[in-house]
Amino acid sequence: MGIICGLSVQVVALVAVNLFVDWDKEVALDYSALSDYCILSCLASLKALEYYIYLMTTTQVRIHDMEVEGEERSENDGWKPKYVKEAKKQLRLGGPLIAVSLLQYSLQIVSVMFTGHLGELPLSGASLGSSFASVTGFYVLLGMGSALETLCGQAYGAKQYPMLGVHTQRAILTLLALSIPLAIIWYNTSTILILLHQNHEIATEAGVFNRWMIPSLFAYGILQCLNRFLQTQNNIIPMLIGSGFTALLHVLVCWVLVFKIKLGIKGAALAINISNWVNVLLFAIYVRFSPACKKTWTGFSKEALHDIPSFLKLAVPSAIMICLEYWSFEMVVLLAGLLPNPTLETSVLSISLNTCWLVYMVSVGLGGTISTRVSNELGAGSPYGARLALRVMIIVALSEGTIIAITTILVRNVWGKLYSKEEEVIRYVAKMMLLLALSDFLDGFQCVLSGAARGCGWQNLCSFINLGAYYLVGIPSAVLFAFVFHFGGKGLWMGIICGLSVQVVALVIVNLRADWKKEANKAVCGAQRGGSVIVEEEEL
């Protein structure tokens, strides 16, 4: 009843208002009001549209502004100061990172060197076992872990700091699970190698070496994740200190286990286990207690258990990309076992490969540096910074490759003595070093281009490039030179050089065609969503 009374009063009042209105006056006023209303409405609509466009394109606007700002600074200040400043950044990051790569890889090198002084058979067994372990274990974990260069690098550039810890934990869980089937493969190393028609005695020694090295497989996966976690934050000095301490400890442990306790090839494998786990422990303590990791490591998160398929979507192409390249080098050692005098060929090719990997660690350090710089700049929405970083690193890589090639040629006559006392082995290694000089130069260049690709998330595309370069060109060429033209071990390495050449040309084309503004936009959007954008090959 009360509502009805109120409605009645409202109706009476509105009727009175409409009865006493002066309609001529209202019409005159309405023309003026209508024009004002239309103008205000248009302005409001335009403002709303402008705001909507701003919201929808805020990332693109920010990226465009940073691009223009970067180019203006470059024009005003000149190109030299910008290049010098970027070079200093890369040297501060790249120098320690190269040292870390060398120190961590030296564990296998040192163990193989110690077994080399036990005789030719232990050297061949440890070399073949180390190669098999790398192919079926270490390289797979390295490739999977390298996905963090994209994920953590772009998240750090976008200031999504907690996501670095989440991505790292997710990667550790995935790699630990993957290590179980890989360990089963290692346990059956000798059986697999014999099925591949390798020398029975060498295969047996390799099997012993790998069985005793199984615990290091799990440590290696964790280590690769912690490496990327610290690397993408430009936090390299703790890595350098921890890896340096571990490398020194490894020499002592290896000497004690191999010669003092007389465990022989088993002792060399056990030393790798101990050293890798010590390195993991040192890194873990630093990450847990250092103030430098306070923002990026906030403790274990349940979020790491979710979205594992998204991690695999980037990690699997990363593993394929790296494994396809690394496997082709290791296949050379397996093919050497099919040549006349397999003991000599396997030993020399293993020494050459270990030397190549040792030098390659310098290139890996440069690749990790450019990957970090590119991913950080793209995550921060700076395409100009990413492009500048790549240009500077290419100059550095060309200089590094030239120096390494010249050094390789100069030490060719003495290098074999570090691995063996056999005069025949030393002379053969000296001949191989001339080919290694060329492959080292090309490898340094492709490492930088591949590192930039990882920083952008181009793993899918690069996996196809590596497949074509090494398995359609490299390995067939190696077989042709070694078994048809009878160049032996040198022919195998000539095939690798052919594959490297194709890979470098393809990566140069990919980087020249890159749309850096588009890549920055994708990186920012991916980091804000807690993930990273994977670039399909057709987009380039």
Residue pairs with C-beta under 8 A, 6 or more apart in sequence:
54 61
59 381
59 521
59 524
59 525
60 517
60 521
62 381
62 524
63 381
63 382
63 383
63 517
63 520
63 521
63 524
64 517
66 381
66 382
66 383
66 384
66 385
67 382
67 383
67 384
67 517
69 384
70 382
70 384
70 385
70 388
71 384
73 82
74 82
74 384
74 388
82 388
83 388
83 391
83 392
86 373
86 388
86 389
86 392
87 392
87 395
87 396
89 373
89 389
90 369
90 370
90 373
90 389
90 392
90 393
90 396
93 234
93 236
93 369
93 372
93 373
94 365
94 366
94 368
94 369
94 396
95 365
96 236
96 237
96 239
96 240
97 231
97 236
97 239
97 365
97 368
97 369
98 361
98 362
98 364
98 365
98 366
99 240
99 243
99 244
99 365
100 227
100 236
100 239
100 240
100 243
100 365
101 361
101 362
101 364
101 365
101 368
102 358
102 361
102 362
102 365
103 240
103 243
103 244
103 246
103 247
104 223
104 227
104 243
104 246
104 247
104 279
104 361
105 357
105 358
105 361
106 247
106 250
106 358
107 246
107 247
107 250
107 271
107 272
107 275
107 276
108 130
108 134
108 272
108 354
109 354
109 357
109 358
110 247
110 250
110 251
110 254
110 271
111 126
111 130
111 250
111 254
111 268
111 269
111 271
111 272
112 123
112 126
112 127
112 130
112 268
112 350
112 354
112 419
113 418
113 419
114 254
114 255
114 258
114 259
114 268
115 122
115 123
115 125
115 126
115 209
115 258
115 264
115 265
115 268
116 122
116 123
116 126
116 419
116 420
117 421
118 258
118 264
118 265
120 343
120 347
120 420
120 422
121 201
121 202
121 205
121 343
122 205
122 264
122 265
123 347
123 350
123 419
123 420
124 199
124 202
124 205
124 343
124 346
124 347
124 350
125 201
125 202
125 203
125 204
125 205
125 206
125 208
125 209
125 265
126 205
126 206
126 209
126 265
126 268
127 333
127 346
127 347
127 350
127 351
127 354
128 193
128 198
128 202
128 203
128 205
128 206
128 333
128 337
128 346
128 350
129 189
129 205
129 206
129 207
129 208
129 209
129 210
129 213
129 269
130 209
130 350
130 354
131 330
131 333
131 334
131 350
131 353
132 189
132 192
132 193
132 206
132 210
132 330
133 186
133 189
133 209
133 210
133 213
133 217
134 326
134 330
135 323
135 326
135 327
135 330
136 182
136 185
136 186
137 179
137 182
137 183
137 185
137 186
137 217
137 220
138 217
138 220
139 319
139 322
139 323
139 326
139 327
140 178
140 182
140 319
140 323
141 175
141 178
141 179
141 182
141 217
141 220
141 221
141 224
142 220
142 224
142 322
143 315
143 318
143 319
143 320
143 321
143 322
143 323
144 171
144 174
144 175
144 178
144 221
144 224
144 315
144 316
144 318
144 319
145 171
145 175
145 221
145 224
145 225
145 227
145 228
145 315
146 224
146 228
146 318
146 319
146 322
146 454
147 171
147 311
147 314
147 315
147 318
147 459
148 167
148 168
148 171
148 225
148 228
148 229
148 232
149 228
149 231
149 232
149 368
149 371
149 372
149 375
149 451
149 454
149 455
150 314
150 318
150 371
150 375
150 454
150 455
150 456
150 457
150 459
150 532
151 163
151 167
151 311
151 314
151 531
151 532
152 163
152 164
152 167
152 168
152 228
152 229
152 232
152 233
152 375
153 232
153 371
153 372
153 374
153 375
153 376
153 379
153 455
154 375
154 376
154 378
154 379
154 457
154 523
154 526
154 527
154 532
155 161
155 163
155 164
155 167
155 379
155 527
155 530
155 532
156 164
156 232
156 233
156 296
156 375
156 376
156 379
157 375
157 376
157 377
157 378
157 379
157 380
157 523
157 527
158 379
158 380
158 381
158 523
158 524
158 527
158 528
159 380
160 527
160 528
160 530
161 295
161 296
162 295
162 296
162 298
162 301
163 527
163 530
164 229
164 232
164 233
164 296
164 297
165 229
165 296
165 297
165 298
165 299
165 301
166 301
166 303
166 304
166 530
167 311
168 225
168 226
168 228
168 229
168 297
169 300
169 301
169 304
170 304
170 305
170 307
170 308
170 311
171 225
171 228
171 311
171 315
172 221
172 222
172 225
173 304
173 305
173 308
174 308
174 311
174 312
174 315
175 221
175 222
175 224
175 225
176 218
176 221
176 222
178 221
179 217
179 218
179 221
182 217
183 214
183 217
183 218
185 192
186 210
186 211
186 213
186 214
186 217
187 210
187 211
187 214
188 207
189 203
189 206
189 207
189 209
189 210
189 211
190 203
190 204
190 206
190 207
190 208
191 207
193 202
193 203
193 206
193 207
194 200
194 203
196 334
197 337
197 338
198 206
198 334
198 337
199 337
199 342
199 343
199 346
202 337
202 342
202 343
202 346
205 265
208 265
208 266
208 269
209 265
209 266
209 268
209 269
210 269
211 269
212 266
212 269
212 270
212 273
213 269
213 270
213 272
213 273
215 273
215 277
216 269
216 272
216 273
216 276
216 277
219 273
219 276
219 277
219 279
219 280
220 276
222 280
222 284
223 276
223 279
223 280
223 283
226 280
226 283
226 284
226 287
227 239
227 283
229 287
229 296
229 297
230 236
230 238
230 239
230 283
230 286
230 287
230 293
231 239
231 368
231 372
232 372
232 375
232 376
233 292
233 293
233 296
234 372
234 376
235 292
235 293
238 283
238 286
238 290
238 292
239 283
242 279
242 282
242 283
242 286
243 279
245 278
245 282
246 275
246 276
246 278
246 279
246 282
247 275
249 274
249 275
249 278
250 271
250 272
250 274
250 275
253 271
253 274
253 275
254 267
254 268
254 271
256 267
257 263
257 266
257 267
257 268
257 270
257 271
258 264
258 267
258 268
258 271
261 267
263 270
286 293
287 293
287 297
288 297
307 530
307 531
310 531
313 534
314 457
314 459
314 532
314 534
317 459
317 460
317 462
317 463
317 534
318 454
318 459
320 459
320 463
320 466
321 450
321 459
321 462
321 463
321 466
324 463
324 466
324 467
324 470
324 471
325 466
325 470
325 503
327 470
328 470
328 471
328 474
328 475
328 496
328 499
329 353
329 356
329 357
329 496
330 353
331 475
332 349
332 353
332 478
332 492
332 493
332 495
332 496
333 346
333 349
333 350
333 353
335 478
335 479
335 482
335 492
336 342
336 345
336 346
336 348
336 349
336 489
336 492
337 345
337 346
338 483
339 345
339 482
339 483
339 488
339 489
340 488
344 424
344 425
344 428
345 488
345 489
347 419
347 420
347 425
348 425
348 428
348 429
348 432
348 489
349 432
349 489
349 492
349 493
351 416
351 419
351 420
351 425
351 429
351 432
352 429
352 432
352 433
352 436
352 489
352 493
354 419
355 415
355 433
355 436
356 436
356 439
356 440
356 443
359 404
359 408
359 436
359 440
359 443
360 440
360 443
360 447
362 400
362 404
362 444
363 397
363 400
363 440
363 443
363 444
363 447
363 448
364 447
366 393
366 396
366 397
366 400
366 444
366 447
366 448
366 451
367 447
367 448
367 450
367 451
367 454
368 451
369 393
369 451
370 389
370 390
370 393
370 448
370 451
370 452
370 455
371 451
371 452
371 454
371 455
372 455
373 385
373 386
373 389
373 393
373 455
374 386
374 389
374 390
374 451
374 452
374 455
374 456
375 454
375 455
375 456
375 523
377 383
377 385
377 386
377 389
377 520
378 386
378 455
378 456
378 516
378 519
378 520
378 522
378 523
378 524
379 523
379 524
379 527
380 524
381 520
381 521
381 523
381 524
382 520
383 516
383 517
383 519
383 520
384 516
386 455
386 456
386 516
386 519
386 520
387 516
390 448
390 452
390 511
393 448
393 451
393 452
394 445
394 448
396 448
397 444
397 445
397 447
397 448
398 445
400 444
401 440
401 441
401 442
401 443
401 444
401 445
402 441
404 437
404 440
404 441
404 444
405 437
405 438
405 440
405 441
406 437
408 433
408 436
408 437
408 440
409 433
409 434
409 437
411 433
412 429
412 430
412 433
412 434
413 430
415 429
415 430
415 433
416 425
416 426
416 427
416 428
416 429
416 430
417 426
419 425
419 429
420 426
428 489
431 490
432 489
432 490
432 493
435 490
435 493
435 494
435 497
436 493
438 497
439 493
439 496
439 497
439 500
442 497
442 500
442 501
442 504
443 500
445 504
446 500
446 503
446 504
446 507
449 504
449 507
449 508
449 510
449 511
450 462
450 507
452 511
453 459
453 461
453 462
453 507
453 510
453 511
454 462
456 514
456 519
456 523
456 535
457 522
457 523
457 526
457 532
457 533
457 534
457 535
458 510
458 535
458 540
459 534
460 534
460 535
460 536
460 537
461 510
461 535
461 536
461 537
461 540
462 507
462 510
464 537
465 503
465 506
465 507
465 510
466 503
468 502
468 506
469 499
469 500
469 502
469 503
469 506
470 499
470 503
473 498
473 499
473 502
474 495
474 496
474 498
474 499
474 500
474 502
475 495
475 499
476 495
477 494
477 495
477 498
477 499
478 491
478 492
478 493
478 494
478 495
478 496
478 498
479 495
480 491
480 495
481 487
481 490
481 491
481 492
481 494
481 495
482 488
482 489
482 491
482 492
482 495
483 491
485 491
487 494
510 540
513 540
514 540
519 535
522 533
522 535
523 532
523 533
525 533
526 532
526 533
